[in-house]
Amino acid sequence: MRRSARTRLGLVAVAFTVPLTLVGCSSTPSASDATTTTAAPVNTGKAVNIVTAGTGYRYDPEDVTVKIGDTLTWKNSGGTKHTVSSNGGQAVEFKSPTMQIDETFVRTFDKAGTFKYFCSIHGEDIMKGTITVTE
């Protein structure tokens, strides 16, 4: 079936307009929306990835053991914003800024103990973890 020149021109216009429209709707944060993150110092510390798994989110690994003085780095590898927030009332308390995709949060632990944390955006029923700091 042959299409008229007007129909072909209309298809070409749609082919160029749709990608341009999608670019304009990008969810990439602007410079004014960006949060400040800290680069991980060179250390024998460990890393926790924040990942999207199926239909949910999680810290990987959920449970981490480090030594006093070690640095732990969380990297948001998930598909949305996340935080790392300690549960209240613990000997060690911390709260990251809201992390965009690929941003990191770094914390050095100077007290021994077991500390629970969660994502304040998604709640401790959905995203939680435990850090055990040893002597």
PENOR-V726838 format. One record per residue. N is the residue number from 0. RES is the residue in one small letter. PSI is psi in whole degrees, -180 to 180 (none if undefined). OMEGA is omega in whole degrees, 0 to 359 (* if undefined). NEAR is the number of other C-alpha atoms within 10 Angstrom. Layout:
# PENOR-V726838
n=N res=RES psi=PSI omega=OMEGA near=NEAR
n=N res=RES psi=PSI omega=OMEGA near=NEAR
This chain:
# PENOR-V726838
n=0 res=m psi=130 omega=180 near=3
n=1 res=r psi=139 omega=177 near=6
n=2 res=r psi=148 omega=180 near=8
n=3 res=s psi=164 omega=178 near=9
n=4 res=a psi=-36 omega=179 near=9
n=5 res=r psi=-42 omega=179 near=9
n=6 res=t psi=-45 omega=179 near=11
n=7 res=r psi=-40 omega=179 near=12
n=8 res=l psi=-41 omega=178 near=12
n=9 res=g psi=-42 omega=179 near=11
n=10 res=l psi=-39 omega=178 near=12
n=11 res=v psi=-42 omega=180 near=11
n=12 res=a psi=-42 omega=179 near=11
n=13 res=v psi=-42 omega=181 near=12
n=14 res=a psi=-33 omega=179 near=11
n=15 res=f psi=-30 omega=183 near=10
n=16 res=t psi=-42 omega=183 near=11
n=17 res=v psi=-51 omega=179 near=11
n=18 res=p psi=-37 omega=179 near=11
n=19 res=l psi=-38 omega=178 near=11
n=20 res=t psi=-43 omega=180 near=10
n=21 res=l psi=-38 omega=178 near=10
n=22 res=v psi=-39 omega=180 near=10
n=23 res=g psi=-22 omega=181 near=9
n=24 res=c psi=14 omega=183 near=9
n=25 res=s psi=144 omega=178 near=8
n=26 res=s psi=14 omega=178 near=9
n=27 res=t psi=128 omega=183 near=11
n=28 res=p psi=148 omega=176 near=11
n=29 res=s psi=172 omega=180 near=7
n=30 res=a psi=-33 omega=180 near=7
n=31 res=s psi=-20 omega=179 near=6
n=32 res=d psi=-12 omega=187 near=9
n=33 res=a psi=144 omega=175 near=13
n=34 res=t psi=156 omega=179 near=14
n=35 res=t psi=131 omega=177 near=14
n=36 res=t psi=162 omega=182 near=15
n=37 res=t psi=133 omega=176 near=12
n=38 res=a psi=142 omega=181 near=11
n=39 res=a psi=128 omega=177 near=16
n=40 res=p psi=157 omega=176 near=12
n=41 res=v psi=122 omega=186 near=7
n=42 res=n psi=169 omega=176 near=11
n=43 res=t psi=16 omega=182 near=11
n=44 res=g psi=-180 omega=182 near=19
n=45 res=k psi=172 omega=181 near=13
n=46 res=a psi=148 omega=174 near=17
n=47 res=v psi=128 omega=176 near=21
n=48 res=n psi=141 omega=173 near=18
n=49 res=i psi=116 omega=189 near=28
n=50 res=v psi=159 omega=171 near=20
n=51 res=t psi=123 omega=181 near=16
n=52 res=a psi=107 omega=183 near=11
n=53 res=g psi=-117 omega=180 near=6
n=54 res=t psi=5 omega=183 near=5
n=55 res=g psi=-178 omega=180 near=11
n=56 res=y psi=153 omega=178 near=19
n=57 res=r psi=164 omega=171 near=21
n=58 res=y psi=139 omega=181 near=24
n=59 res=d psi=108 omega=1 near=16
n=60 res=p psi=161 omega=179 near=13
n=61 res=e psi=-36 omega=181 near=17
n=62 res=d psi=127 omega=184 near=15
n=63 res=v psi=142 omega=174 near=17
n=64 res=t psi=129 omega=177 near=16
n=65 res=v psi=168 omega=176 near=19
n=66 res=k psi=157 omega=175 near=18
n=67 res=i psi=133 omega=181 near=16
n=68 res=g psi=-13 omega=178 near=18
n=69 res=d psi=154 omega=178 near=18
n=70 res=t psi=136 omega=176 near=20
n=71 res=l psi=130 omega=181 near=23
n=72 res=t psi=125 omega=174 near=20
n=73 res=w psi=134 omega=177 near=23
n=74 res=k psi=128 omega=179 near=22
n=75 res=n psi=96 omega=177 near=25
n=76 res=s psi=4 omega=181 near=20
n=77 res=g psi=-179 omega=184 near=19
n=78 res=g psi=14 omega=182 near=14
n=79 res=t psi=-179 omega=180 near=15
n=80 res=k psi=148 omega=178 near=17
n=81 res=h psi=166 omega=172 near=27
n=82 res=t psi=170 omega=172 near=24
n=83 res=v psi=112 omega=185 near=25
n=84 res=s psi=128 omega=178 near=21
n=85 res=s psi=151 omega=174 near=22
n=86 res=n psi=145 omega=181 near=18
n=87 res=g psi=157 omega=175 near=12
n=88 res=g psi=13 omega=180 near=7
n=89 res=q psi=164 omega=179 near=12
n=90 res=a psi=-26 omega=178 near=10
n=91 res=v psi=125 omega=177 near=16
n=92 res=e psi=143 omega=180 near=13
n=93 res=f psi=158 omega=176 near=12
n=94 res=k psi=124 omega=177 near=16
n=95 res=s psi=160 omega=167 near=20
n=96 res=p psi=169 omega=175 near=14
n=97 res=t psi=125 omega=183 near=21
n=98 res=m psi=127 omega=172 near=22
n=99 res=q psi=172 omega=178 near=23
n=100 res=i psi=134 omega=179 near=18
n=101 res=d psi=3 omega=175 near=15
n=102 res=e psi=161 omega=183 near=19
n=103 res=t psi=161 omega=173 near=25
n=104 res=f psi=134 omega=185 near=23
n=105 res=v psi=137 omega=178 near=18
n=106 res=r psi=132 omega=175 near=17
n=107 res=t psi=133 omega=184 near=16
n=108 res=f psi=128 omega=183 near=19
n=109 res=d psi=7 omega=177 near=15
n=110 res=k psi=140 omega=176 near=15
n=111 res=a psi=151 omega=177 near=17
n=112 res=g psi=-178 omega=177 near=17
n=113 res=t psi=126 omega=187 near=16
n=114 res=f psi=128 omega=179 near=19
n=115 res=k psi=148 omega=179 near=19
n=116 res=y psi=168 omega=183 near=21
n=117 res=f psi=172 omega=175 near=24
n=118 res=c psi=118 omega=182 near=26
n=119 res=s psi=-16 omega=178 near=19
n=120 res=i psi=-44 omega=186 near=14
n=121 res=h psi=-11 omega=175 near=16
n=122 res=g psi=153 omega=184 near=12
n=123 res=e psi=-13 omega=174 near=15
n=124 res=d psi=-24 omega=183 near=8
n=125 res=i psi=-47 omega=184 near=13
n=126 res=m psi=114 omega=179 near=21
n=127 res=k psi=160 omega=179 near=22
n=128 res=g psi=172 omega=180 near=21
n=129 res=t psi=136 omega=175 near=17
n=130 res=i psi=126 omega=174 near=19
n=131 res=t psi=121 omega=180 near=17
n=132 res=v psi=123 omega=181 near=19
n=133 res=t psi=162 omega=179 near=16
n=134 res=e psi=none omega=* near=10
